[in-house]
Amino acid sequence: MKHLELLKSVEQVARLGSIRAAAEALAITSTALNRQIIGLESDLGQPLFERLPRGVRLNTAGEMFLLYARQQLTDFERLKVQLADLSGVRRGHITIASTRAALPYFLPAEINHYIEQHPLVSFAVNPCDIDTAHNQLIALEADIALIFEPPLRREFQIIDSLDQEIVAVFPSDHALAEQRGDVKLTECLSHPLALPVQSTGVRKLLEHAAQRAALPMNVAVESEDAQFLLNTVRDGRLVTFDIPLSLSRKALADNGLSARTVRRQDISAGRLYIGQLVNRTLSIAAMKFANQLTSTLQSHTGLCD
């Protein structure tokens, strides 16, 4: 499979931006690797890299070839999985581009459950925003994406989706904790807030609801880190917001926090999507894991356990 080794070499050079660094990573001499690249460029009749004073950079032809190389390598890995399945062994590697909301509890539980059934399957999880998730699917750097409240692109093929109510989180001895049932948005926004950054789906839904109702928002703290926000709320008198998939009943109780759903008439629910690149054939392992996620989502009705 010498051609596959050449494809891996091109990918390594592109990733590291240096023939010398790529050669070290591949355990070959830089002279030999440079000769391979020059030979490939000769066969193609096009240079793939711009030679810079320090390192190399893909040109337009190189970017096209890199996408081809990744497709070939992905297809080969899928073939190996399919051949392994002929002997009754499920193996493979699944890469997931995921909203941070699914990282604390939902994805770890799903991955552990899958590995218990198929211990030869490995996972890589890339925390990312919506745009990065789309780009990773397009570049074949991720098999599956979990994204919350996205502006869906035509390249995104929905596998399944689930409504997620917006949940307010506050200390267990907070005034809001004395109420039963859902809380009003106006009551939540009367307190200082610790909020996720503006690029997140939860923040966008909050701002839209607040603007519609002409309610001010006193944002005392903002961060990309959901755990940091929960810790800030726990140690202060602030209120934060999240979605049920991102929260655990036990973890909230252990940290002296309470959660209440914000009334649906005050703020719209968001939507969590599981998806893949349109028209891409996933490996058997990735398809099976996507089916597991779908099954779990269909029975998911509240906070994680």
N, C-alpha and C positions, 0 to 999 in steps of 0.2 A: 504494500500500500504506500509506495513511495510518493505518489501524487498527494495523498492525504498529509504526509509529513511536510510536503512543500506548502500546502495550504496552511497548516499549523504554523509554519515558519513565517509566512507572510502576516498572519494574524498577530504573531508575537512581535514582529518588527513594528507593525502599525500600533500596537498597544503601548510599546515601550518607547517608540520614536527614535530608536537607535539600533543599528545593526550589531554593534559590539555588545550592547546590553542584552539583545535578543539571543545572540550566539552564546553568551554565558548562561542564560536561562535554559537554552536548549542543549547545553553541554557539547557544542561543536565550536570550531574556530570561526572567527569573524570572516576570514578569507573564504572559507568554504561556504558560509551563509551568503556572503556577498556574491559569490559565483552563482549560487542557486538563483538569487533574485535577478541577476543580470541575464541568466539563461532564460528565466521565465519571461522577462520583459522582451527578450529577443523573440521568443516563440509567439508572444502576443502582438508584437510589432508596436508596442506602446510602453513608455516608462510608467511605472506605478507609483514611484516616490519622487519627491523633490529632494535633492541632495542639499542640505543646509550646512553652514559652517560647523554646527554642532548637532549631529543627528540627521534624521530624515523625516519627511512628512508626506502622507498620502496626497496624491493629486486626484483629480476627478475620476480618471480611469482606475486609480488605485482604490477609491471608495467603492466603485462598482464591483471591482474584483473582490474586495473584502466581503461585500454582501454575498457574492457568489460562493466564496470560500466558506463562510459561516453556514450557508444553506447546505453545501455539500457535507460539511462536518456534522451538521445536525441530522441530515438524512442518513448518514452512516451510523450514527449513534442509535437512531431509531431502528435501523435495520438490525443492529446487534440486539436490541431489546426484543424485536419480533422473533429473531432466531432463537433467543433464549427462551421465549415463551413457547416455542415448539417443543422444548424439552420440559415444559412445566415450571420453569424458573422465571419469576418476575424480577427483573433488575432494571436499572436505569437511573437517570438523574433528572430532577425536576427543578426548574428555576422559576421563582415566583417574584413578580414585581408587586409590592403591596403597599397600600395605604398604611400609615402608622397605627391607625385605629384597630387593625386586625392583629397587630404584633403582640400585645401583652398576653392575651389569653386565647383568643379564637384560633389563630394559626398554630401556636404551639400544641394545643390539644389535638387539632386535626392531623398535624404531621406525626405526632407521637402515635396516634391511633393507626395511621397508615403504615408506619414503620413496624408496628407490632405484627401486622398482617404480612408485610413485605419487607423484611429486614435488609434485603440487598438493594433497596432503592435509597438514594441519597437526595438531599435537598439543598438548595441555596435560596435564601430569601433576601431580596433587595428592598429595603425601606425607601420609598420615593414618593414624589408628588405625582399629580395626574399626568403632566406633560412627560415626565421622565418614564413613567410606566408605559405610555403609548410608544415612546421612542424605543424602549427596550423590546417591546413586542415587534415593532417594525424591523429592528436590527437583528432579530432572532436571538437576542440576549436573554429573553424571558419566554417561558412557555405559556404561563398563565398570569393574569393581572387581577388584583383585587383593588378596586378604586371606589371612592365614595363621592357621590354627587358630582360626576364629571360632565364636562361638555364633550359628549361622545363624538369621536371621529369616525369617518367611514371605514377606517382600517380596523376598528374595534368590533369584534363579533361577540355579542352577548351570549354567555352560556347560561347564566341565571342572574336574578337580582332579588333584592329584599328591601322593603321599607325599613327605615330606622328612625324611630322617634327621637327628638332631641331631649336629652336628660340634663337636668340641673343637679349639680353636686355641691355639697356644703357640709360644714361640720355637723355632727349629730346633735349638738346643743344649739344650733343656729335657729333663729326664729322661724325659718321656712320648714324646719324639721317637725315643728309642732302641728303642721297641717296634715290632713289625710288626703290621699288621692293626688290627682294632678295639681301642679302649681301654675299660677298665672305668670305670664312673661313680665307683666308690669311689676309684680312683686319681686321677681328675680332681679330685674334691672334697677330696682331701688337700692341695691347694695353694690359695693365696689366689686369689680369683676376681674378674674384671672382668665384670659381667653387665649385660644389657639390663634396663630398668625392669620392674616387676612387671606392668604392663598388657600386656606383649608375650606372644605365644604361646610363644616359646622359654623365657622365664622361667617361665611357668606349668607347662610340661611338666617343667622341671628341678625346680621346687619339689615337684610332685606325686611325681616319682620319688624325690627325696631323702626326703620324708616317709614314703613307702611302705617305703623301706629303712632308715629311722631314721638317715640320714646327716646330719651337720651341714654347713652351708654357710658358709664364711668369705668373706663378700662384702666385698672391700676397696674396690671401685669399682663404681658403677653409672651408666649414662647411656642416653639415648635415641639417641645418635649411635654407630652401629656402627663408623665409621671411627676415632672417638676411642677406642673400646674396643680396636680392633686396634693402634692406636699405643701405647696404654698397655701392652698385652701385649708388644709388640715391645721396648719400652724397659725392661721390668721382668721379673719372674719369675712373672707371673700367667697364668691360664688363662681363656679366654672360650669362649662357645658361640654357634653360629649354625646356619643351614641351608645346604645346598650352593648353592642358587640365589643366595645373597648373597655368595658367595666366588669368587675367581678363582685358579686354579692359579698363573698367572704373577705376579699381584700378591702373593700369599703368598710365593712364592719370592724375588721382588725385595725384599721387606721382611724377609727372614730369619725367616719364619714357617712352621710346619707345621700340618697339619690331619689329624685322625683321626676316623673315625666312632665314636660311642659305641655300645657293644653294644646291640642292639635289646632283649635280655632285661632290660637295666638301665633303659632309658628308651624310651618309645613314640615312634614317628615322629609328626610333625605332618602337617598336610595344607594344601597351598596350593590356594586356590579362585580360579577366574576366574568372574565372574558379572555379571548385569545385573538391572535392576528387572524383577520378574515381569510378564509379559504386555506388556512394552514392545517395540515394533518398532524395532530399531536401524537407523540409516542403513546404506546399502550399504557405505560405507567402514568403519564400526565393526564390522559383521558380518564383513567380510573380514579385518580385523585380529584379531578374536576367533578366527577360524578359524586364522589364522597362529599365534597364541599356543597354541592347542590342539595344532596339529601339532608345534610345538617342544617342548611339555611331554611329549608322548607319546614323544619320542626323547631326553628329558633324563634322564641317568642319574647325574650327579655334579656336581662343581664346574664353574663356568663356565670357558671357555677364556680 
